[in-house]
Amino acid sequence: MEWYQIDKIETLDTPFLALYKDRIEKNIQMAINMVKDPARLRPHVKTNKIAEVCRMMMDAGISKFKCATIAEAEMLGMIKAKDVLLAYQPVGPKASRLLALAERYPQTDFSCVVDDAQAAAHLSELFLAAGKRLSVYIDLNTGMNRTGILPANAPDLFDRLQSLEGIEVTGVHLYDGHLTMTDIRNRQQDSDKGFDEAMQAVAAMEQKGDTPLAIVAGGSPTFPTHAGRKAECSPGTFVFWDWGYKTKYPETPFEYAALVVARVISIVNKDTITLDLGYKAVASESPFPRVYFLNAPEAQALSQSEEHLVLKVADSGAYKTGDILYGTPLHICPSVALYDKAAVIEDHKIIASWKVIARDRSIAI
């Protein structure tokens, strides 16, 4: 029996998300081994969005996390995570929601990134009025060109933030998600350049301040390039992995731990079949292929709609309606967010169902 197959799933509706518990545990341990110390990991939870998965990381010794939404931060507060960085500059109502989180979950140290003095001043006013002080990380733009301030301009922003009594600059954050080249040597070279620019900014800011600044760096593609540095590494996809990263970054040793499970619902002709895996059930922002089927590796996507995925196969006579296909998505992160729960697999058996709680934009706050 192949590792991914599941006993007694005849009565389960498809498509569904399957999580393989032993593989999640292995991936967590591999990430720890790569950095030598769990204190140097700050995993991004946007991939998994599941409290039970985050508890598994905490049980392995990981105490720091990164997240993208207030709901993800709230999930981490609910399970009493020690240290949570919102990798997002909260503006508008999000700033008030972050304060509400800090007040409701005092056992968790919440922080966020900033790249703008006006946004930082608003946060300072809110937290100061509540008798609190918020830790912030200056967000550095080392080439992603999505958020952040150029490293050369960071010391000036640091100066402006020093007068804000409701916040304290405790570190810098740099996400180099633009470094997606397959060759690890090219990724390392460009990663080194961006990190060197960040370190020059850190050195200038530390001369102005009186405490060392923490450094949070990278994502899953650049995780290997930062693993040996004096920085907190924040991969996210590693915990589940996917077809896109497995094929593009073979030097990274993680295993598939999450699959989408679908059924054949129609035999169209001699070389075409249709599954119930539409783009409501798997990330569809990428061109085909969007899914690699472990038990139908020759299948090629022809078209996809909300509820259907049409595949070309060598011989449709090898399939019958109702057959189960196990697929690893090209991009697992948004695929997880399409499901409200996941089936947890151990020894080919479903042992639990975990709620994908942080897919909600708001849990309670």
Backbone hydrogen bonds, N-H to C=O, Kabsch-Sander energy under -0.5 kcal/mol:
donor,donor_aa,acceptor,acceptor_aa,energy
5,Q,2,E,-1.4
7,D,348,H,-3.6
12,L,9,I,-1.5
16,F,261,V,-1.5
18,A,16,F,-0.5
18,A,259,L,-3.1
19,L,343,A,-3.2
20,Y,257,A,-2.8
21,K,19,L,-0.9
21,K,345,I,-1.9
23,R,20,Y,-0.7
24,I,20,Y,-2.0
25,E,21,K,-2.2
26,K,22,D,-1.9
27,N,23,R,-2.5
28,I,24,I,-2.3
29,Q,25,E,-2.1
30,M,26,K,-2.5
31,A,27,N,-2.1
32,I,28,I,-1.9
33,N,29,Q,-2.5
34,M,30,M,-1.9
35,V,31,A,-1.2
36,K,32,I,-1.3
40,R,37,D,-2.3
41,L,38,P,-1.5
42,R,233,C,-3.5
44,H,235,P,-2.1
45,V,43,P,-0.5
45,V,66,K,-2.7
47,T,44,H,-0.6
49,K,45,V,-2.3
54,C,50,I,-1.9
55,R,51,A,-2.3
56,M,52,E,-1.6
57,M,53,V,-1.6
58,M,54,C,-2.2
59,D,55,R,-2.8
60,A,56,M,-1.1
61,G,58,M,-1.7
62,I,57,M,-2.3
64,K,41,L,-0.5
65,F,83,D,-2.4
66,K,43,P,-2.8
67,C,85,L,-2.3
73,A,69,T,-2.0
74,E,70,I,-2.6
75,M,71,A,-2.4
76,L,72,E,-1.8
77,G,73,A,-2.0
78,M,74,E,-2.5
79,I,75,M,-1.2
80,K,77,G,-1.4
81,A,76,L,-2.7
83,D,63,S,-1.6
84,V,109,D,-2.6
85,L,65,F,-2.6
86,L,84,V,-0.6
86,L,111,S,-2.7
87,A,67,C,-2.8
87,A,85,L,-0.9
88,Y,86,L,-2.0
94,K,91,V,-1.5
95,A,92,G,-1.3
96,S,92,G,-0.7
97,R,93,P,-2.2
98,L,94,K,-2.2
99,L,95,A,-1.7
100,A,96,S,-2.3
101,L,97,R,-2.1
102,A,98,L,-2.1
103,E,99,L,-2.0
104,R,100,A,-2.3
105,Y,101,L,-2.7
108,T,105,Y,-1.8
109,D,82,K,-2.8
110,F,108,T,-0.9
111,S,84,V,-2.1
112,C,135,S,-1.3
113,V,86,L,-1.5
113,V,88,Y,-0.6
114,V,137,Y,-2.2
120,A,116,D,-2.2
121,A,117,A,-2.4
122,H,118,Q,-1.9
123,L,119,A,-2.0
124,S,120,A,-2.5
125,E,121,A,-2.4
126,L,122,H,-2.2
127,F,123,L,-2.6
128,L,124,S,-2.7
129,A,125,E,-2.1
130,A,126,L,-1.1
131,G,128,L,-1.4
132,K,127,F,-3.3
134,L,166,G,-2.8
135,S,110,F,-0.7
136,V,168,E,-2.6
137,Y,112,C,-2.4
138,I,171,G,-2.3
139,D,114,V,-2.8
140,L,138,I,-0.6
140,L,173,H,-3.4
141,N,149,I,-2.4
142,T,140,L,-0.9
146,R,147,T,-0.6
149,I,139,D,-2.9
153,N,150,L,-2.0
154,A,150,L,-0.8
154,A,151,P,-1.0
157,L,153,N,-1.6
158,F,154,A,-2.9
159,D,155,P,-2.1
160,R,156,D,-1.8
161,L,157,L,-2.0
162,Q,158,F,-1.1
162,Q,159,D,-0.6
163,S,160,R,-0.6
164,L,161,L,-1.6
165,E,163,S,-0.8
167,I,164,L,-1.1
168,E,134,L,-2.4
170,T,136,V,-2.4
170,T,168,E,-0.7
171,G,136,V,-1.0
172,V,214,A,-2.5
173,H,138,I,-2.5
174,L,216,V,-2.6
175,Y,140,L,-0.6
176,D,174,L,-0.6
179,L,176,D,-1.7
180,T,178,H,-1.5
186,N,183,D,-0.5
187,R,183,D,-2.0
188,Q,184,I,-2.7
189,Q,185,R,-2.2
190,D,186,N,-2.2
191,S,187,R,-2.4
192,D,188,Q,-2.8
193,K,189,Q,-1.7
194,G,190,D,-2.1
195,F,191,S,-2.7
196,D,192,D,-2.6
197,E,193,K,-1.9
198,A,194,G,-2.0
199,M,195,F,-2.6
200,Q,196,D,-1.9
201,A,197,E,-1.7
202,V,198,A,-2.5
203,A,199,M,-2.6
204,A,200,Q,-1.9
205,M,201,A,-2.3
206,E,202,V,-2.8
207,Q,203,A,-1.4
208,K,204,A,-0.9
209,G,205,M,-2.0
214,A,170,T,-2.5
216,V,172,V,-2.3
217,A,215,I,-0.5
217,A,232,E,-2.9
218,G,174,L,-1.9
223,F,219,G,-0.7
223,F,220,S,-0.8
225,T,222,T,-0.7
226,H,222,T,-1.3
226,H,223,F,-0.7
227,A,223,F,-1.2
229,R,226,H,-2.1
231,A,229,R,-1.9
232,E,215,I,-3.4
233,C,40,R,-2.9
234,S,217,A,-1.4
239,V,236,G,-1.1
240,F,237,T,-1.6
241,W,237,T,-3.8
243,W,329,P,-2.6
244,G,329,P,-0.5
244,G,330,L,-1.0
246,K,242,D,-2.2
247,T,243,W,-2.0
248,K,244,G,-1.7
249,Y,245,Y,-2.7
252,T,249,Y,-1.8
257,A,240,F,-2.7
258,A,240,F,-0.7
259,L,18,A,-2.4
260,V,327,G,-2.9
261,V,16,F,-2.9
262,A,260,V,-0.5
262,A,325,L,-2.5
264,V,323,D,-2.2
265,I,263,R,-0.5
265,I,274,T,-2.9
266,S,274,T,-1.4
268,V,266,S,-0.7
268,V,272,T,-1.6
269,N,272,T,-1.4
272,T,269,N,-1.0
273,I,311,L,-2.4
274,T,266,S,-2.5
275,L,309,L,-2.9
276,D,263,R,-1.5
278,G,276,D,-0.7
279,Y,305,S,-2.1
280,K,306,E,-1.4
281,A,278,G,-2.0
282,V,278,G,-0.5
292,Y,328,T,-2.3
293,F,291,V,-0.5
294,L,292,Y,-0.6
294,L,326,Y,-2.4
295,N,326,Y,-0.6
296,A,293,F,-1.3
299,A,296,A,-1.8
300,Q,312,K,-2.3
302,L,310,V,-3.3
303,S,310,V,-1.2
305,S,308,H,-2.5
309,L,275,L,-1.8
310,V,303,S,-2.7
311,L,273,I,-3.3
312,K,300,Q,-3.4
313,V,271,D,-2.3
313,V,311,L,-0.5
316,S,270,K,-3.1
318,A,315,D,-1.9
319,Y,316,S,-1.8
322,G,264,V,-3.2
323,D,320,K,-2.0
325,L,262,A,-2.8
327,G,260,V,-3.0
327,G,325,L,-0.6
328,T,292,Y,-2.9
330,L,290,R,-3.0
335,S,331,H,-0.7
336,V,332,I,-2.4
337,A,333,C,-1.2
338,L,335,S,-1.4
339,Y,336,V,-2.0
342,A,354,W,-2.6
343,A,17,L,-2.9
344,V,352,A,-2.7
345,I,19,L,-3.7
346,E,349,K,-2.6
349,K,346,E,-1.6
351,I,344,V,-2.7
351,I,349,K,-0.6
352,A,344,V,-0.9
354,W,342,A,-2.4
356,V,340,D,-1.7
357,I,355,K,-1.9
358,A,49,K,-2.1
359,R,356,V,-1.6
360,D,357,I,-1.2
